[in-house]
Amino acid sequence: KKGKTRFIEIDIIKGVAVVFMVIFHFFYLSYFMGVKEYPIDSGILKFLAKTAHTIFIMVGVNMAVSYQANKKKKNSYDTYFGKQAKRAIFLLIAGLLVSYASYLGFGDLYVKFGIFHFIAAGIVLGQIFIDNKIIAIIGAITIFLATIMVDKSSMFFYQKCQNVPMTCFITGFANVKYSSLDHFPILPYLGYICLGIALGHTFYNNMERVSPINFSENTINKIEENKISKSLALLGKNSLAIYFTHFPLFYFILKKYSNRVKISDLY
């Protein structure tokens, strides 16, 4: 439909990510709080985490759609970039709150540059690639190739990063000293934002669905009226609020069953 500012399929996909995230975080916190050891780095739990993270990181889809929505309006660039700047600042504040809360709960394992910090930075850096999918694809390829080169030269960067450990931790060149509950460096994850921008420009044009997702009006109505898809879309729309409520809720519930040892003392 013309004039739409949201597409339900995007919210549904984000809703799936929310479900996966909530399930994974229960077992993740159980593991780190000493309640019970779960295989968080393998099997179904790793799949849930990777899928949720990838969907959230591909925020570039939303960026591309938002860019299209503002492109033809008066002062479109000022409106778009102003919205993105506010969004980045909001997410950075959210990231800092997560850092503080995780420091209180987990000591040195606190989140130093997690998913909120990264998405805030990614929104700003992603503006370099926002104009069209070709630029975004070139950006993604460049970033992924740079990541491979850094991995192949890991010892070189490990030595160079001794003097600037936090900068290298954030950029992804090397991690020489930090432990963290959550870590999303610029390399390689900015590449996923670029891929998201490319997908956004591929499947949507001037705020219209294009092939292969240019569904009929009847199909869209059925999706919007389906209880499961409506529920997932609602979760997707409120992903940030859900993140901030479920994590502390799980923490305080599991704290009753955790070992009577400081979590930071276990590492």
C-alpha positions as CSV (number, residue, x, y, z in Angstrom):
1,K,0.0,0.0,0.0
2,K,1.2,3.5,-0.8
3,G,1.9,5.6,2.2
4,K,2.8,2.7,4.5
5,T,5.7,3.4,6.8
6,R,6.0,-0.2,8.1
7,F,5.9,-3.6,6.4
8,I,4.5,-6.4,8.4
9,E,6.9,-9.0,7.1
10,I,9.9,-7.0,8.5
11,D,8.2,-6.9,11.9
12,I,7.4,-10.6,11.7
13,I,11.0,-11.5,11.0
14,K,12.1,-9.3,13.9
15,G,9.5,-11.0,16.1
16,V,11.1,-14.4,15.3
17,A,14.4,-12.9,16.4
18,V,12.8,-11.7,19.6
19,V,11.5,-15.2,20.4
20,F,14.9,-16.8,19.7
21,M,16.7,-14.1,21.7
22,V,14.4,-14.6,24.8
23,I,14.9,-18.4,24.7
24,F,18.6,-18.2,24.3
25,H,19.1,-15.6,27.0
26,F,17.4,-17.8,29.6
27,F,19.9,-20.5,29.1
28,Y,22.7,-18.0,28.6
29,L,22.1,-16.3,31.9
30,S,21.6,-19.7,33.6
31,Y,25.0,-20.7,32.4
32,F,26.8,-17.5,33.5
33,M,25.0,-17.3,36.8
34,G,26.1,-20.8,37.7
35,V,22.6,-22.2,37.8
36,K,23.3,-25.0,35.3
37,E,25.8,-25.5,32.5
38,Y,24.2,-25.5,29.1
39,P,25.9,-25.9,25.7
40,I,25.5,-22.2,24.7
41,D,28.2,-22.4,22.1
42,S,26.9,-25.3,20.1
43,G,23.7,-27.0,18.9
44,I,20.3,-25.4,19.0
45,L,21.2,-22.7,21.4
46,K,24.0,-21.4,19.2
47,F,21.6,-21.5,16.2
48,L,19.1,-19.5,18.1
49,A,21.7,-16.9,19.1
50,K,23.3,-16.6,15.7
51,T,19.9,-16.3,14.0
52,A,18.6,-13.6,16.4
53,H,21.9,-11.6,16.2
54,T,22.0,-11.7,12.4
55,I,18.4,-10.5,12.1
56,F,18.9,-7.6,14.5
57,I,22.2,-6.7,13.0
58,M,20.7,-6.5,9.5
59,V,19.0,-3.3,10.7
60,G,20.1,-1.9,7.3
61,V,16.8,-3.2,5.8
62,N,15.0,-0.7,8.0
63,M,17.5,2.0,7.2
64,A,17.0,1.5,3.4
65,V,13.2,1.6,3.8
66,S,13.3,4.7,6.0
67,Y,15.7,6.3,3.4
68,Q,13.2,5.6,0.6
69,A,10.3,7.0,2.7
70,N,12.0,10.3,3.1
71,K,13.8,10.6,-0.2
72,K,11.2,12.4,-2.2
73,K,9.9,14.6,0.7
74,K,10.9,18.2,1.1
75,N,14.1,18.5,3.1
76,S,14.2,14.7,2.9
77,Y,17.9,14.3,3.7
78,D,17.7,16.5,6.7
79,T,14.6,14.6,8.0
80,Y,16.2,11.2,7.3
81,F,19.6,11.9,8.8
82,G,18.1,13.7,11.7
83,K,15.9,10.6,12.5
84,Q,18.9,8.3,12.1
85,A,21.1,10.5,14.4
86,K,18.4,10.4,17.1
87,R,18.0,6.7,16.7
88,A,21.8,6.2,17.1
89,I,22.0,8.4,20.2
90,F,19.0,6.5,21.7
91,L,20.6,3.1,21.1
92,L,24.0,4.4,22.4
93,I,22.3,5.4,25.6
94,A,20.6,2.0,25.8
95,G,24.0,0.4,25.3
96,L,25.5,2.4,28.1
97,L,22.7,1.4,30.4
98,V,23.3,-2.3,29.5
99,S,27.0,-1.7,30.3
100,Y,26.3,-0.3,33.7
101,A,23.7,-2.9,34.6
102,S,25.9,-5.8,33.4
103,Y,28.8,-4.3,35.5
104,L,26.6,-4.4,38.6
105,G,25.6,-8.0,37.9
106,F,28.7,-9.5,36.4
107,G,31.7,-7.3,37.3
108,D,34.6,-7.5,34.8
109,L,32.4,-9.5,32.3
110,Y,30.3,-6.4,31.8
111,V,29.2,-5.5,28.2
112,K,31.8,-3.1,26.8
113,F,30.7,-2.9,23.1
114,G,27.6,-5.0,22.7
115,I,24.8,-5.2,20.2
116,F,23.3,-1.8,21.1
117,H,26.7,0.0,21.0
118,F,27.4,-1.6,17.7
119,I,24.0,-0.8,16.1
120,A,24.3,2.8,17.2
121,A,27.8,3.0,15.5
122,G,26.5,0.9,12.5
123,I,23.6,3.3,11.9
124,V,26.1,6.2,11.6
125,L,28.7,4.3,9.5
126,G,25.9,2.8,7.4
127,Q,25.0,6.2,6.0
128,I,28.1,5.9,3.7
129,F,26.4,3.0,1.9
130,I,22.7,4.0,2.2
131,D,22.1,5.5,-1.3
132,N,21.8,2.3,-3.3
133,K,22.3,-1.5,-3.2
134,I,25.4,-1.5,-5.4
135,I,27.3,0.8,-3.0
136,A,26.0,-1.4,-0.1
137,I,27.1,-4.6,-1.8
138,I,30.6,-3.2,-2.5
139,G,30.7,-2.1,1.2
140,A,29.8,-5.5,2.4
141,I,32.4,-7.3,0.2
142,T,35.1,-4.8,1.3
143,I,34.3,-5.2,5.0
144,F,34.2,-9.0,4.8
145,L,37.5,-9.1,2.8
146,A,39.1,-6.8,5.3
147,T,37.9,-9.1,8.1
148,I,39.6,-12.1,6.4
149,M,42.8,-10.1,6.0
150,V,42.8,-9.1,9.6
151,D,42.3,-12.7,10.7
152,K,45.2,-13.8,8.5
153,S,47.4,-11.2,10.1
154,S,46.1,-11.7,13.6
155,M,49.6,-11.8,15.3
156,F,50.5,-8.5,13.6
157,F,47.4,-6.7,14.8
158,Y,47.6,-8.4,18.3
159,Q,51.0,-6.7,18.8
160,K,49.9,-3.4,17.3
161,C,46.8,-3.3,19.5
162,Q,48.7,-3.6,22.8
163,N,48.8,0.2,23.1
164,V,45.1,0.8,22.0
165,P,43.2,-2.2,23.3
166,M,39.8,-0.7,23.5
167,T,40.0,0.8,20.0
168,C,40.9,-2.6,18.6
169,F,38.2,-4.3,20.7
170,I,35.6,-2.0,19.1
171,T,36.9,-2.2,15.6
172,G,37.5,-5.9,15.6
173,F,41.2,-5.8,14.8
174,A,42.1,-7.8,17.9
175,N,41.0,-8.4,21.5
176,V,44.1,-8.3,23.6
177,K,42.7,-8.0,27.1
178,Y,38.9,-7.9,27.5
179,S,36.2,-10.4,28.5
180,S,32.6,-9.5,27.8
181,L,29.2,-11.0,28.0
182,D,28.4,-9.5,24.6
183,H,30.8,-8.3,21.8
184,F,29.9,-7.0,18.4
185,P,32.9,-5.3,16.7
186,I,32.7,-3.2,13.6
187,L,34.5,-6.0,11.7
188,P,32.8,-8.1,10.4
189,Y,29.4,-7.0,11.6
190,L,29.2,-3.7,9.7
191,G,29.1,-5.9,6.6
192,Y,25.8,-7.3,7.7
193,I,24.3,-3.8,7.9
194,C,25.5,-3.2,4.4
195,L,23.8,-6.5,3.3
196,G,20.7,-5.3,5.0
197,I,20.8,-2.1,3.1
198,A,21.2,-4.0,-0.2
199,L,18.3,-6.3,0.7
200,G,16.1,-3.3,1.6
201,H,16.8,-1.7,-1.8
202,T,16.2,-5.0,-3.5
203,F,12.9,-5.9,-2.0
204,Y,11.5,-2.4,-1.7
205,N,11.4,0.5,-4.0
206,N,9.8,3.9,-3.2
207,M,8.1,2.2,-0.3
208,E,6.6,-0.5,-2.5
209,R,7.2,-4.2,-2.4
210,V,8.9,-5.5,-5.5
211,S,9.4,-9.1,-6.8
212,P,9.6,-11.6,-5.3
213,I,7.6,-10.2,-2.3
214,N,5.1,-8.1,-4.2
215,F,2.2,-10.0,-2.6
216,S,-1.4,-9.5,-3.6
217,E,-3.6,-7.4,-1.4
218,N,-5.5,-10.5,-0.4
219,T,-2.3,-12.3,0.7
220,I,-1.2,-9.2,2.8
221,N,-4.6,-9.1,4.5
222,K,-4.4,-12.7,5.4
223,I,-1.0,-12.3,6.9
224,E,-2.1,-9.2,8.8
225,E,-5.2,-11.0,10.2
226,N,-3.3,-14.2,11.1
227,K,-3.0,-14.5,14.9
228,I,0.5,-15.9,14.8
229,S,1.9,-13.4,12.4
230,K,0.1,-10.5,14.3
231,S,1.7,-11.7,17.5
232,L,5.2,-12.0,16.0
233,A,4.8,-8.5,14.4
234,L,3.9,-7.1,17.7
235,L,7.0,-8.6,19.3
236,G,9.1,-7.2,16.4
237,K,7.7,-3.7,16.9
238,N,8.5,-3.8,20.6
239,S,11.9,-5.6,20.4
240,L,13.8,-3.0,22.4
241,A,11.3,-2.8,25.2
242,I,11.3,-6.6,25.4
243,Y,15.1,-6.7,25.6
244,F,15.1,-4.4,28.6
245,T,12.4,-6.2,30.4
246,H,13.2,-9.9,29.9
247,F,16.9,-9.7,30.7
248,P,16.6,-8.2,34.2
249,L,13.5,-10.4,34.8
250,F,15.5,-13.5,34.0
251,Y,18.4,-12.2,36.1
252,F,16.4,-11.7,39.3
253,I,14.5,-15.0,38.8
254,L,17.7,-17.0,38.3
255,K,19.5,-15.2,41.1
256,K,17.5,-17.3,43.5
257,Y,19.0,-20.5,42.1
258,S,22.5,-19.2,41.3
259,N,25.6,-20.3,43.4
260,R,26.3,-18.1,46.4
261,V,29.5,-16.9,44.7
262,K,30.1,-13.6,42.8
263,I,29.8,-14.3,39.1
264,S,32.9,-12.2,38.5
265,D,34.8,-14.5,40.8
266,L,34.2,-17.5,38.6
267,Y,36.2,-16.0,35.7
